[in-house]
Amino acid sequence: MDAEHRRPTAIDELPAHSTVLLFANGLIERRGESLDHGLTRLRQHAAALAREPLDVFCDELLRGLGADSTDDIALLALRSTPPAGT
């Protein structure tokens, strides 16, 4: 990496209670299946779990999507909270 190379940055405010999910490809990739199918499956599971506490959200995603995976799986989830006093 070139330390002198300028990289774009962006800041975007998330609405309160939004969830950001970062994941490794092992969560969605399956041999012989398109990435689109894996991403659709992830969207459906995540939407069904959106109101769950964050630990339950992550555990159930791993349980529901990782059960038949032979690849490494990693995920990181962050949920925004409303500003204090609102």
PyMOL commands that set and color helices and strands:
alter all, ss='L'
color gray80, all
select helices_A, chain A and resi 25-27+35-49+54-66
alter helices_A, ss='H'
color red, helices_A
select strands_A, chain A and resi 19-23+75-79
alter strands_A, ss='S'
color yellow, strands_A
deselect
rebuild
show_as cartoon
